[in-house]
Amino acid sequence: MNYYAIIYKPYLVLSQFSGVEGKKTLADFFDVPKDVYPVGRLDHDSEGLLILTNDKKLNHQLLDPKFAHEREYWVQVDGDINATAIGELEKGVTIHVDGKSYSTKSCKASLFETEPIVPERDPPIRFRKEIPAPWICMILTEGKNRQVRKMTAKTGFPTLRLIRRRIEELSLENMQPGDMTVLNQTSIYQKLFHDKHQ
């Protein structure tokens, strides 16, 4: 029986169910069948949308780079990010992945005019009165290790907080950290692939 759910992974939680001493895992928040695992991962210090399933076909289609699918991130950065840096992010920057130089694919990046409504983080980011911490939206079609953090750092504006908001048409909407929504197969395939890879 295939199982599908989306979760809002909280901050400082590992994207796995197996225990690690001294660290919280998904098992501390979510109760799912034994054969269900997250598709891909979010870093320990990142938050947001993760898909849980035991559907191997879905897992393959989401992780295979040739099925480039959109991932939307809301990113709080350190410093008054400018149009030049946003343009660099969109064009692509050179980062290091597994010790090698890698040029990121072009993506969409924009500055939030007003601060987005997001859940409080515990603990919150370090607040410094004299240094702005604006939010940007980045939409990527690839997911290298710590890619968003490496990209913003490369433009001179390190990431302070990172939330994965959406994968294709699956989004967190009104979910809070620790929330889970169980979905059926038809619904999740339509939202992820618009039926194009079924």
C-alpha positions in Angstrom: 0.0 0.0 0.0 1.6 3.3 -1.1 1.7 6.1 1.5 2.1 9.8 0.8 2.4 12.7 3.1 3.9 16.2 3.2 5.4 17.6 6.4 6.8 20.9 7.7 10.2 19.8 8.9 11.1 22.0 12.0 14.5 23.7 12.4 17.3 21.6 13.9 15.7 18.3 13.0 17.5 15.7 10.8 15.7 14.5 7.6 15.7 10.9 8.7 13.8 8.6 11.1 16.8 6.6 12.4 18.1 8.0 15.7 21.3 10.0 16.2 22.4 10.7 19.7 21.8 14.3 20.8 19.8 15.3 17.7 16.1 15.4 16.9 14.9 13.3 14.0 11.6 13.1 12.1 10.7 10.2 14.4 10.3 12.8 17.3 7.5 14.5 15.4 5.9 12.2 12.9 4.4 8.7 13.1 4.4 6.9 9.8 4.6 3.2 8.6 8.0 1.6 8.9 8.8 1.6 5.2 8.1 5.3 4.7 11.0 7.7 4.2 11.6 11.3 3.2 12.2 12.0 -0.5 15.5 13.9 -0.6 16.5 15.9 2.4 16.5 19.3 4.0 19.6 20.3 6.0 19.5 20.1 9.8 19.4 23.9 10.0 16.8 24.4 7.2 13.0 24.2 7.6 10.0 23.4 5.4 8.4 21.0 3.0 9.5 17.4 2.8 7.6 14.6 1.1 7.3 11.2 2.9 6.5 8.1 0.9 7.3 4.4 0.2 6.5 4.9 -3.5 9.9 4.1 -5.3 8.7 5.5 -8.6 7.8 8.8 -7.1 11.2 8.9 -5.2 13.0 8.2 -8.5 11.1 10.9 -10.5 11.7 13.5 -7.8 15.4 12.9 -7.4 16.4 12.3 -11.0 17.8 15.6 -12.3 16.3 15.1 -15.7 12.8 15.6 -14.3 13.9 19.2 -13.2 11.0 20.3 -11.0 10.6 23.6 -9.2 11.5 24.1 -5.6 10.6 27.4 -4.0 12.6 28.7 -1.1 12.0 31.6 1.2 15.4 32.8 2.3 16.3 35.4 5.0 19.7 36.9 4.3 22.3 38.9 6.2 22.5 42.4 4.8 20.7 44.7 2.5 20.7 42.5 -0.6 20.7 44.6 -3.8 19.5 44.1 -7.4 23.0 43.2 -8.5 23.2 40.3 -6.1 19.7 39.2 -7.1 20.7 39.3 -10.8 23.8 37.2 -10.0 21.6 34.6 -8.3 19.3 34.4 -11.3 22.0 34.1 -13.8 23.9 31.4 -11.8 27.0 31.6 -9.6 29.9 29.3 -9.2 29.9 27.3 -5.9 31.8 24.2 -4.7 30.0 20.9 -4.6 31.9 17.8 -3.4 35.1 19.8 -3.7 34.6 20.7 -7.4 33.5 24.0 -8.9 29.9 24.0 -10.1 27.9 26.6 -12.0 24.4 26.8 -10.8 21.6 26.8 -13.4 19.6 30.0 -13.9 16.8 30.4 -11.4 14.2 32.9 -10.4 15.1 35.2 -7.5 13.2 38.2 -6.1 13.1 40.4 -3.0 10.0 40.4 -0.8 8.6 43.9 -0.7 7.1 43.2 2.7 8.3 40.5 5.1 6.5 37.2 4.5 4.4 35.7 7.2 6.3 32.7 8.5 6.2 30.8 11.8 8.4 32.0 14.6 11.7 30.0 14.8 13.0 28.6 18.0 15.6 29.8 18.6 15.2 32.9 16.4 17.9 34.3 14.2 20.4 36.6 15.8 18.9 40.1 15.5 21.2 43.0 14.9 19.6 46.4 14.8 22.1 48.0 12.4 22.1 45.2 9.8 19.0 44.5 7.8 17.8 40.9 7.3 15.5 40.9 4.3 13.7 37.9 2.8 14.1 36.8 -0.8 12.3 34.2 -2.8 14.3 31.7 -4.9 12.9 29.1 -7.3 15.3 26.5 -8.4 15.1 23.4 -10.6 18.0 21.6 -9.0 19.1 20.7 -5.5 22.8 20.4 -4.8 24.0 20.0 -1.2 23.4 23.3 0.7 23.0 25.0 -2.7 20.9 28.0 -1.7 23.2 28.8 1.3 26.3 28.6 -1.0 24.6 30.7 -3.6 23.6 33.6 -1.3 27.0 33.5 0.5 28.7 33.8 -2.9 26.9 37.0 -3.6 28.0 38.4 -0.2 24.7 37.9 1.7 24.8 34.7 3.8 21.6 32.9 4.6 20.2 33.4 8.1 17.1 31.3 7.7 15.9 29.0 5.0 12.4 27.6 4.4 11.5 25.3 1.5 8.0 26.6 0.7 7.0 24.6 -2.3 7.8 21.7 -4.7 5.9 22.1 -7.9 2.3 22.6 -6.8 2.7 21.1 -3.4 3.1 23.9 -0.8 3.2 24.4 2.9 0.3 26.9 2.7 -1.0 27.2 6.3 1.1 24.4 7.8 3.2 25.0 11.0 6.5 23.3 11.9 5.7 19.7 13.0 2.5 19.5 10.9 1.8 16.6 8.5 -0.8 16.3 5.8 -1.6 12.8 4.3 -2.4 12.8 0.6 -3.7 10.2 -1.9 -1.7 9.1 -4.9 -3.8 10.9 -7.5 -3.5 14.2 -5.7 0.3 14.1 -5.1 1.0 13.0 -8.7 -1.1 15.7 -10.2 0.5 18.4 -8.0 4.0 17.2 -8.7 4.0 16.1 -12.3 0.7 17.5 -13.7 0.3 13.9 -14.9 3.1 14.3 -17.4 5.3 11.5 -16.1 2.7 9.0 -15.0 
